[in-house]
């Protein structure tokens, strides 16, 4: 039953499915890899109409799709242990929005969207969601909600029912339609958290950090792999930060490599003191100083904002797929792009300042697809990269 402490191998989870070669060394705790997500779908533990396609299955997560209707509500909410999401929508709804054709989500308005996918999770398997990278880079705040939920972005063990997305576009007004994929769901058996000593051991086996393509460096850990910000350009023309412009035009999320960045973003270059002042409420795109790597048997997540690090929030999306920064073993790490917003007061950020921590999480086994251009990944060799809607 939900909450059981029993652990399951892939074979135990999916008795009707023949196990593959990767199951021979399967762990008993960790994130389910792509082949196990495929098995969840095959045995009806995850269902959807229209059916889930292979392109929706990522190395360690499943893309979730927006349904046909959105509900604009007066306020964000969690249903709590005695309410369904639909009951709260009825209480707070202002209007319905048809998503079967292009619809506009106004800036700073709260929308609740029933998702296409539904789940019936096995015992000891929970879910954890996060916005996709493109969603975060547009400052679209997306959180998963479940019936009787007491936490955002969490699906409890054994949960059976519908999934919903809360969508708030913080900076831009955006055009959205049904079927778009704004967030993704990981399936976790047991606990997938790792400790500093395990990250250091992994770093000894696989170099996790490079300062440039030819300079490996030891991973520095403190409640996760420490990530610092890059505010230094290789030359005076290199852009080291983007600041979102106020009152920009509508962004249609379906248009790829379409918009000229200058109309939406103010480019920043290196200053003499290698710093940038984050103005309260403004949204910035920055990059890490480190080039990081995530081995194929692991995923990674940027640890949520820690108030002791400064008056800002870092990285809305924060999930790094297996194989990020590797390619076909020919990439010496990739910079993490950081979505940053100042909190209550302006804050001066300096080159090399600590901005986040990367936590490495094991998969149950090696996924049968790896992050990279072979599966259409957009940001494998990124530097300071805007979302894919903007011209490169």
C-alpha positions, 0 to 999 in steps of 0.5 A: 500500500502507499507508504510501504517500505518494500523496495522493488527491482524493475522485474518486481515493478513490471512482472508482465514485462521482460527485463533487459540487460540493464536490469542485471545491475539494477539498484533498489533506490533511485530514479527510474530510467527511460526504459522503466518509464516506458514499462510504466506506460506499457502496464498502464501505470501512466496513461494518456489520450492522445497516447504517449509517444517516444519523443515524450520519454526523456532519459530520466523523466516524462514530459507532461502535456497541457490539456484542452482547457485552462482555468484562470484563478484568483490565487495559487493554491494547494488542495490540502488533504481533504480537497481535489484540485477541481473543487479548488478550481470551482472555488477560485475560478475567474474564467476558462481559457480554450487551449485548442487554438492559440491562447494568451496567458497574461503576465503574472496571472495564475492558470491551472491546466489539467494535464493529459497524463494520469498516473497510478503509481506502484507502492514505493514509487513517488514522482517529482516534477520540475519545469523544462529548461525552456520553460525556466529560461522564459521565467514561466513558473510551472508547478505540478499539483495533485488531488489532496496534495500538500506539496507542489511538484510532488506525487506521493507513493501509490498516488492514483489520479489526475495531474495538474499544472499551475502556470504563471508567466512572470516576465513575458506574456506568452501564447500557449496551446494544448499539447505543449510540454512545460514540465516533466515528471521523474519517477523515484523508487525509495530515495534518490538523494546523494551525500557529499562523500558520494559526489566526491567518490563519483568525481574520482571515477568520472571528472565532474567539473572543468573550468574550460575544455582543457582544464579539469578541476576537483569537485568542491562540495558543501551540501552538493557540488558548489556552483559559482557564477561566470561574469568574466568574458573571454573578450570585451564583446562576449555577453555575460548576462541577459536582463529581460526587458519590461513590456516585451511583445507576446512570445508564441512558445511554438515558434522556434529560432524565431525571435530577435533577442534584442527586442526581449533582452538587454545584453550585459558585458563584463564590467571592470569589477566583474559584477552585476547588480540584480534589480529587485523583481527583474529576471536575468539569465546567467551562466555558471563558471564551471562546466559540469558533467552528469554521468549516464547512470545519474541525474542532477538537480540544482538545490533550491534557493538557500537564503544564506547564499544571498537575496536571490533565487537561482534556477527555476528548472534545475534538472540535468539529464543523464549524459549532460555535459558528455555527448559521445564522451567528447564534451568536457562539460557544459555550463549550467544556465542560471535563471535568476531573480532578485528578492526583496532588495537589489543585490550585487553578484560578483564573478565566482560567487556561490550561486547554487549546489548541484545534487547528483542522484542515482538512476536505478540503471543506465537509461537506454537513451542519453541526453544529447543531440541524438534525442533532440536535446537543445542545450548540450553544448550551451554557453550563455544560451537563451530559450530555443524560441530566440534566434541563435 
